[in-house]
Amino acid sequence: MPKPNVIVGLIQAIEPFAVGGAPPSAGGGEADVVPVPGTRTIRFADQDPVLLVPGASESAADLCVIELLHKIRKPAFVEINDKRVITRALAPKVTTVTGIESDGEGWFHVRLASSATRHMIPHETGHDREMLGLLQAAAKEGTTLRVTAGPDDGVILDVHPDTPDRSVPVADITPEDQVIAGVSLVSEARAREFIGKHFKPNMCHLPRVNGGCMPFQYPDDFCWAVAQRITEWLAAEKDRFVAGKVWLFGDLQVDTPNKEDCQQKWDFHVASFVRRSELHDDLLVFDPVVSLTDAIPVADWRKKVRGEQAERQITEARVYRKGKSDAGTFVHDGQVDDDLTMMRCALRRRAAGKVAPPPFDHCLVGHSLVRM
């Protein structure tokens, strides 16, 4: 069950609030809040309405999340104060649980099939224990959950039972040798030219996150959406390049100037690749988390994305999402754009209220990413 200051549900309407009108309150009277121009009323099913008031450092990110979830008809996780004003809006993930391990210090590492980032849950309060029980049952039985986690620390905040999306097309398994043989040969110079044309020119210019910019400065999650967009760019080149995708599964870590602690931990990661030569494993990887200037030979990329027990898998470019032990799913209409929009929402939240948005200067030494 959610906490008292939390609403989890479908958004029915987003309406402009008439300044001068009575703000919503749980008791039906006027709440002690003065809305400003741009305030919106957010309506949920079976709930009193709440307000989203502009001006707070993360209000633009909250509106970004709310508008997307309303558009795609997915539940939102919304925290409110005692005046029924939204303090934070997050997007739950519909997912299965692929593993749970204790760190021996009161925390559990939870692996989610639909998220690359590292998730954790403590074993302290009754609410935590209730959520942990649902997660453990789902890991054992293979059932689907709706899981909400903090945007920066990955700490799980809410867990609900859910149902899998049966409309997503399931991928076929294609042997690795066959996939690689069908991938285009591309020289390092041509790959560098491609990156110069697409990466930095399309990257979001912080602190503003506008339009359809690519949120490369958000390394936490949605690597599958970035990889898919890059394969689309490659296919649209005059050479009609055919890419593949390289996946890593395990306890992964990469150095990045886009997190304040200069590193990102993942449970899996994926990037697009082409072939550099006819040699079987001579692959060039396009991964903006690692480099915004060059395609990286796969052996060097593997050194950057560290993980001693990591397992590598190769798939066709059309495989959008997959787990370590399944064939994955193909992309369906609108999915890439929706996932990239959610990345932009998350990046907008991270950039808000910072003295300087990412990349963080203390992390930049020796990295190919420069401040835009």
RADA-V358798 format. One record per backbone hydrogen bond with DSSP energy under -0.5 kcal/mol. CO is the residue of the C=O (numbers start at 1). NH is the residue of the N-H. If there is no record, write none. Layout:
co=CO nh=NH
co=CO nh=NH
This chain:
co=3 nh=6
co=5 nh=80
co=7 nh=78
co=9 nh=76
co=10 nh=12
co=10 nh=45
co=13 nh=43
co=15 nh=41
co=17 nh=19
co=18 nh=21
co=21 nh=23
co=25 nh=28
co=31 nh=33
co=33 nh=35
co=36 nh=39
co=39 nh=17
co=40 nh=42
co=40 nh=52
co=41 nh=15
co=41 nh=43
co=42 nh=50
co=43 nh=12
co=43 nh=13
co=44 nh=47
co=50 nh=42
co=51 nh=53
co=51 nh=86
co=52 nh=40
co=52 nh=54
co=53 nh=56
co=56 nh=55
co=56 nh=59
co=58 nh=62
co=59 nh=63
co=60 nh=64
co=61 nh=65
co=62 nh=66
co=63 nh=67
co=64 nh=68
co=65 nh=69
co=66 nh=70
co=67 nh=71
co=68 nh=72
co=69 nh=73
co=69 nh=74
co=75 nh=92
co=76 nh=9
co=76 nh=78
co=77 nh=90
co=78 nh=7
co=79 nh=87
co=79 nh=88
co=81 nh=84
co=84 nh=51
co=85 nh=81
co=88 nh=79
co=90 nh=77
co=90 nh=92
co=93 nh=95
co=93 nh=147
co=95 nh=145
co=96 nh=98
co=96 nh=113
co=99 nh=111
co=101 nh=109
co=106 nh=123
co=107 nh=103
co=108 nh=110
co=108 nh=121
co=109 nh=101
co=109 nh=111
co=110 nh=112
co=110 nh=119
co=111 nh=98
co=111 nh=99
co=112 nh=115
co=116 nh=267
co=116 nh=268
co=119 nh=110
co=120 nh=156
co=121 nh=108
co=125 nh=129
co=126 nh=130
co=127 nh=131
co=128 nh=132
co=129 nh=133
co=130 nh=134
co=131 nh=135
co=132 nh=136
co=133 nh=137
co=134 nh=138
co=135 nh=139
co=136 nh=140
co=137 nh=141
co=138 nh=142
co=144 nh=162
co=145 nh=95
co=145 nh=147
co=146 nh=160
co=147 nh=93
co=148 nh=157
co=148 nh=158
co=150 nh=154
co=154 nh=120
co=155 nh=150
co=158 nh=148
co=160 nh=146
co=164 nh=166
co=165 nh=168
co=169 nh=330
co=172 nh=174
co=175 nh=179
co=176 nh=180
co=177 nh=181
co=178 nh=182
co=179 nh=182
co=180 nh=183
co=184 nh=275
co=187 nh=191
co=188 nh=192
co=189 nh=193
co=190 nh=194
co=191 nh=195
co=192 nh=196
co=193 nh=197
co=194 nh=198
co=195 nh=199
co=198 nh=202
co=199 nh=202
co=199 nh=203
co=200 nh=203
co=202 nh=214
co=204 nh=206
co=205 nh=208
co=210 nh=213
co=213 nh=215
co=214 nh=204
co=214 nh=216
co=215 nh=218
co=217 nh=219
co=222 nh=225
co=222 nh=226
co=223 nh=227
co=224 nh=228
co=225 nh=229
co=226 nh=230
co=227 nh=231
co=228 nh=232
co=229 nh=233
co=230 nh=234
co=231 nh=235
co=232 nh=236
co=233 nh=237
co=234 nh=237
co=234 nh=241
co=237 nh=240
co=241 nh=243
co=242 nh=184
co=243 nh=317
co=244 nh=273
co=245 nh=315
co=246 nh=271
co=247 nh=313
co=248 nh=269
co=249 nh=311
co=250 nh=252
co=252 nh=266
co=253 nh=306
co=254 nh=264
co=256 nh=259
co=257 nh=359
co=257 nh=360
co=259 nh=262
co=262 nh=256
co=264 nh=254
co=265 nh=118
co=266 nh=252
co=267 nh=250
co=269 nh=248
co=271 nh=246
co=272 nh=286
co=273 nh=244
co=274 nh=284
co=275 nh=186
co=279 nh=282
co=281 nh=283
co=282 nh=276
co=282 nh=277
co=283 nh=298
co=284 nh=274
co=285 nh=287
co=285 nh=296
co=286 nh=272
co=287 nh=290
co=287 nh=291
co=296 nh=285
co=297 nh=300
co=297 nh=301
co=298 nh=302
co=299 nh=303
co=300 nh=304
co=301 nh=305
co=304 nh=306
co=306 nh=253
co=307 nh=310
co=311 nh=249
co=313 nh=247
co=315 nh=245
co=316 nh=319
co=318 nh=320
co=318 nh=331
co=321 nh=329
co=323 nh=326
co=328 nh=171
co=329 nh=320
co=329 nh=321
co=332 nh=335
co=334 nh=338
co=335 nh=339
co=336 nh=340
co=337 nh=341
co=338 nh=342
co=339 nh=343
co=340 nh=344
co=341 nh=345
co=342 nh=346
co=343 nh=347
co=344 nh=348
co=345 nh=349
co=346 nh=350
co=347 nh=351
co=348 nh=352
co=351 nh=354
co=360 nh=363
co=360 nh=364
co=361 nh=364
co=364 nh=367
